[in-house]
Amino acid sequence: MKIKRAMTQKTKIVISVAMKTASNDHLIHETVCDMESMLGYHEIDFDSVMEIIEQTSDFVAHTIPTLDDPTNTDLDIIVKISDHNLDAFCRIDLDVYIIEFRENQREPTPSEKDDICPICCEEFGTEGVINSLYCKHSYHHHCIFD
């Protein structure tokens, strides 16, 4: 199944939940909730989560009757999910951003000397090199690139 998540591309997600079924061989509410929680953790939108759960439940319901002894058989189902978001960052994009950040080095301004680097939690001071993101957050250059 292909899904689309913001800012992510080509990620494989594997989840593991207890496959408990009802008398009609479909997944019980507890299993559905576990799957919903695990998939939601991976920032998969609700509609895609419901589609994945529905397909999994249907697969289980069709598979169990074909087993010789369903009560003594462990059923492991691997749900393979691939992101399909062509607008997300890919490795080439990251390389371009790293080049831009290497070129975006500067000395801290006097008003920034007491500011704290969010990476190492130390003050910028008046010496050293910092980088600034487009959102105006700054960090020590060496915290990322050295």
C-alpha positions as CSV (number, residue, x, y, z in Angstrom):
1,M,0.0,0.0,0.0
2,K,1.3,3.5,-0.8
3,I,0.5,6.4,1.5
4,K,1.5,10.0,1.6
5,R,2.9,11.6,4.7
6,A,4.1,15.2,4.9
7,M,7.9,15.7,4.8
8,T,8.6,12.0,4.4
9,Q,9.5,9.8,1.4
10,K,10.4,6.2,0.8
11,T,10.1,5.0,4.4
12,K,9.2,1.4,5.2
13,I,7.0,1.0,8.3
14,V,6.7,-2.4,10.1
15,I,4.2,-2.7,13.0
16,S,3.6,-5.6,15.4
17,V,0.3,-6.1,17.2
18,A,-1.5,-9.2,18.6
19,M,-3.9,-10.5,15.9
20,K,-7.0,-11.3,18.0
21,T,-10.1,-12.1,16.0
22,A,-13.8,-12.3,16.7
23,S,-16.1,-15.3,15.8
24,N,-16.4,-13.9,12.2
25,D,-12.6,-14.0,11.9
26,H,-12.3,-10.2,11.6
27,L,-10.0,-8.3,13.9
28,I,-11.4,-7.4,17.3
29,H,-11.7,-3.9,18.6
30,E,-8.6,-4.2,20.8
31,T,-6.4,-5.2,17.8
32,V,-7.9,-2.4,15.7
33,C,-7.1,0.1,18.4
34,D,-3.5,-1.2,18.7
35,M,-3.0,-0.9,15.0
36,E,-4.6,2.6,14.9
37,S,-2.3,3.7,17.7
38,M,0.9,2.2,16.0
39,L,0.1,3.7,12.6
40,G,-1.0,7.0,14.1
41,Y,2.4,7.2,15.8
42,H,4.0,7.1,12.4
43,E,1.9,10.2,11.4
44,I,-0.2,8.3,8.9
45,D,-3.5,10.1,8.2
46,F,-6.7,8.6,9.6
47,D,-8.2,7.6,6.3
48,S,-5.1,5.7,5.3
49,V,-5.0,4.0,8.8
50,M,-8.6,2.9,8.4
51,E,-7.9,1.5,4.9
52,I,-4.8,-0.4,6.2
53,I,-6.8,-1.8,9.1
54,E,-9.8,-2.8,6.9
55,Q,-7.5,-4.5,4.4
56,T,-5.7,-6.4,7.2
57,S,-8.9,-7.5,8.8
58,D,-10.3,-8.7,5.5
59,F,-7.1,-10.6,4.8
60,V,-7.2,-12.3,8.2
61,A,-10.9,-13.1,7.8
62,H,-10.2,-14.8,4.4
63,T,-7.1,-16.6,5.6
64,I,-8.2,-18.2,8.9
65,P,-10.8,-20.5,7.2
66,T,-8.1,-21.9,5.0
67,L,-5.9,-23.0,7.9
68,D,-5.8,-26.6,8.9
69,D,-5.9,-25.9,12.6
70,P,-6.5,-22.1,13.2
71,T,-6.5,-22.5,17.0
72,N,-2.9,-23.8,17.0
73,T,-1.5,-21.6,14.3
74,D,0.3,-18.3,14.8
75,L,-0.6,-15.9,12.1
76,D,2.1,-13.2,11.5
77,I,0.9,-10.6,9.0
78,I,3.5,-8.1,7.7
79,V,1.9,-4.8,6.7
80,K,4.4,-3.2,4.3
81,I,3.7,0.5,3.9
82,S,5.7,2.7,1.6
83,D,5.6,6.4,1.6
84,H,4.7,7.9,-1.8
85,N,5.3,11.6,-1.5
86,L,7.2,13.0,-4.4
87,D,7.2,16.5,-2.8
88,A,9.0,15.4,0.3
89,F,12.7,15.8,1.1
90,C,15.0,13.2,-0.4
91,R,18.7,12.7,0.0
92,I,19.6,15.2,-2.8
93,D,17.5,17.9,-1.1
94,L,19.4,17.3,2.2
95,D,22.7,17.6,0.5
96,V,21.6,20.9,-1.0
97,Y,20.5,22.2,2.4
98,I,23.8,21.2,4.0
99,I,25.7,23.1,1.3
100,E,23.4,26.2,1.9
101,F,24.0,25.9,5.7
102,R,27.8,25.7,5.2
103,E,27.6,28.9,3.3
104,N,25.3,30.5,5.9
105,Q,27.9,30.9,8.6
106,R,28.3,34.1,10.6
107,E,29.4,35.5,13.9
108,P,26.8,36.0,16.6
109,T,25.5,39.5,17.0
110,P,25.8,41.2,20.4
111,S,22.1,40.7,21.0
112,E,22.6,36.9,20.5
113,K,25.6,36.5,22.8
114,D,23.3,35.3,25.7
115,D,21.1,33.2,23.5
116,I,21.3,29.4,24.0
117,C,22.1,26.9,21.3
118,P,19.2,24.4,21.2
119,I,21.6,21.5,20.4
120,C,24.3,21.8,23.0
121,C,22.5,24.2,25.4
122,E,25.4,26.5,25.7
123,E,25.5,30.3,25.1
124,F,26.5,31.5,21.8
125,G,28.9,34.1,23.3
126,T,30.5,36.7,21.0
127,E,33.0,34.4,19.3
128,G,32.5,31.4,17.2
129,V,30.3,30.6,14.2
130,I,26.6,30.1,14.1
131,N,24.0,29.2,11.5
132,S,20.5,30.5,11.2
133,L,17.5,28.6,9.8
134,Y,14.8,30.2,7.7
135,C,12.6,30.1,10.8
136,K,15.1,32.4,12.5
137,H,16.4,29.7,15.0
138,S,20.2,29.7,15.3
139,Y,22.6,27.0,16.4
140,H,26.4,26.6,16.7
141,H,27.9,25.6,13.4
142,H,30.1,23.0,15.0
143,C,27.1,21.3,16.7
144,I,25.9,20.0,13.3
145,F,28.9,20.1,11.0
146,D,32.0,19.2,13.1
